[in-house]
Amino acid sequence: MRNFIWSLLLFTSGIFMSFSQTKGIEKGTYLSNNKGQKIKLNLLEDNKYELVFYSGEYAIKGDSLLFAKNTSAATNFDLSFKVDKKAKNVKIKFLDPSYYSFYIGTQKGKEEVQYQRLSDIRSKQDPNWTANNIEFDIEKTDFLYLVYEDYDGKSDVYKYELPKDVSEVTITYELAVLGDLKISGFYDKSTNELRISEKSGLNPLVFTNEKDPQPVKKTSKVLPLETKSIEKWTYPGKENTLLNDNFGSEVVVDTAVAVVDYTVAPPSINQYNFKLKIENNLNKAISATKDSKNNKFLGVYVDNKKTAKESFDFFIKDQETQTGYSMYDGYNPVYDVFNYYLAGADDKKWLKNNKITNDPSIVLLNGQGDILAVAKSDLETQKYQFNYYGDFYRKLLRADAFVSVNAVLKSKKPSDSDVIKAFSKAAALEASYDYDSEYTLDNTNSTEFVITKTALDKKEVAQAWKKLIEAHQKDKQVNMYLTETIIKEIKNLGFTKQLFNEDRILNDTDFLAIDYLLKHSEEIESKRTEFNENKTEIHNVGNAVSEVSNALQQNLYASQDGISGELNKDKINSVYKKIIASGKGNFDAYKNYFYYLSQIKDADGSNSTYLKEFNTYFDSTLAGGSPIEKLDAIFATLDSSSSYSYDGWSSFKDYHSSTANSAAWTVVENPANANFLKDAIKWSEYSLVVTKNNPYYLDTLAQLYYKDGQKPKAIETQTLAVKYLDATIDEVTATEIKEVLTKMQNGTY
């Protein structure tokens, strides 16, 4: 609904009404005469007015309100010509365009069309963007192409034959107000409300009948002393802001330098001269797609019309242009995600075998030649789908992952690399769990793409994964693709989640996979930067030890939340001990290990295991010297995958003081931990060096002093705890702290 509402705002900004000077302003209905803004102004009784932006026909069916589509004009461009036999060039006058959405092309005879973005021309000719209109010269040409690129990815392309001896072309564009909004309404009888929304049904506009009681509008009780409208409002130290909308406009404010206003359109955009290679037979086209380094798909176009080659070539040229814009000023394989092939007479058998009978049709294949999607459509209708940014590309990736996993499951002897690649594809998918809806269409004759649906057996997938992990236990060198897939799987973000949309806890195969990560942790650390910076692929592998400890921590939360499966505490503890014993234990490993240990008690009711491990970490890492300097040194070594690298230094510092206090409090509240009394005092004192005057920490330390026989020191510290109580401390805790002080003072503690 956002675009629907935004359209209202867009058209409001350009309203200009013309009234007769002879008759004067009368009550009634007025129609705008601006191009593209068919707006009604109703002047009503009692000095009321209405601005009506949309109008048309509707039908009521039951509780549904259906809006009829407006009849589309043949073109929204309006051209006029001037002729002069002596003119050497042709002057183009484009009146008041929204530059970012328009392109202009020229063609001599049957030569290729040469396109330019109107904003690029404007930036070169009028760098300061001062004029409303744009005027420029082009060489004499036979045909003129005008393109409007809409925000939804679809573009309208119009071809005009220019008159002989044309010297000047004046162009205006009438933006369609209603077009095809795809809106509908529904009457909710339970609330007496009419809800109107776009196809998605999200964020509806809600209306009530004017005759029904209306909600009481609240008025502000406090009014401002004054109200001002200030352009480019700012204040010293204010950061630059960049506001984007669906129409590509930008606002940039920089208080440190002279203001540059880009409110009309952004600066010019460079374009890489990208070219597609079109193979002359289907096998070569499939092979070229398979050999590409990124996830690439092959679009096969089936069209028996005589104009098929011309249409295909026009489409290819357009795709080259658009892909070139995405790549900006150099080749970037990330955006090169589609190859294309025009089916010919030699492909009739292949088409028949795959039941491709509609003419025209578009068939999408992966590098193995598997069909992923079919549309009973022509390329021009579907061309907006073919880009890296579109949702269609994401759907193809998902379909390809299902097909690839199924292929290795059904193969008698799949290669190791094919199995790893199949699981890697599935693990790399973006979250999109409405799987069934992507593969169904209400209308079997629809021109939209029908995507291949592949059913997978969860047990077969798990068995294949187990077999793969077992086969790599003795590897001498790490496989980074397998590493990345393991990390995503143990963190519940991998192929199980993507293929079956199921949350899970760690199983035996996962612990084998974790052993693989720990065994190769040093090699992973040495290779992961290069792996992550691969320009042809997208990867994000973190420090192996941190990733494992985070997965164990997440698994603990999942088990506590009641997700099916039994938490194997012995195996988790074994992994943590292996990490610590290897000397590879970093901050994240210890942090998660301590949380895990704090949740369990030993057989004798004590927390000895937890407290011993924490004391070892404290003595080796935190004790001695300046606590703040030591923490600062640890913080500097944090891996980017660590949560505290995002939360910041303050949270990192608070974590250590809080953890030290929590360990010390365990000794206060559990008599079975009395053997750690001296150590607990040390931890508690540390917490107050890092975070001063915290009443919780002072209360802990005071009670430890008292238990250690240092009663005067305990009373002094507890007095400080009471002193620093404030409104942030809950009432129950505040009362308890005060009662402890009273008991210490009268000897009843």
Secondary structure, DSSP 4 states (H G I P E B T S, - for coil): -HHHHHHHHHHHTT------TTT---SEEEE--STT---EEEE-GGG-EEEE-----EEEETTEEEEPPPPPPS-SEEEEEEE-TT-SEEEEEE-S--GGGEEEEEE-TTSPPEEEEHHHHHHHH-TT---SSEEEEEE--SEEEEEEE-TTS-EEEEEEEPPTTEEEEEEEE---SSS----EEEEETTTTEEEEE-TT--S-EEEE-TTSPPPPPP--SS--S-----TT---TTPPP-B---TT----B--TTS-----SS-PPP-------PPPPSSHHHHHHHHHHSSS--EEEEEE--STTHHHHHHHHHHHHHHHHHHHHTTS--GGG--EEEEE--GGGHHHHHHTT---SSEEEEE-TT--EEEEESS-HHHHGGG-STTSHHHHHHHHHHHHHHHHHHHH-SS--HHHHHHHHHHHHTPPP---TGGGG--S-TT-SSPEEP-----HHHHHHHHHHHHHHTTT-SS--HHHHHHHHHHHTT-SHHHHHH-------HHHHHHHHHHHHTHHHHHHHHHHHHT-TTS------HHHHHHHHHHHHHHHHHTT-SS---HHHHHHHHHHHHHTT---HHHHHHHHHHHHT---TTS--HHHHHHHHHHIIIIISSS-HHHHHHHHHHT--TTSTHHHH-HHHHHHHHHHHHHHHHHHHHH-GGGGGGHHHHHHHHHHHHHHSTT-HHHHHHHHHHHHHTT-HHHHHHHHHHHHHT--TTS-HHHHHHHHHHHHHHHHT--
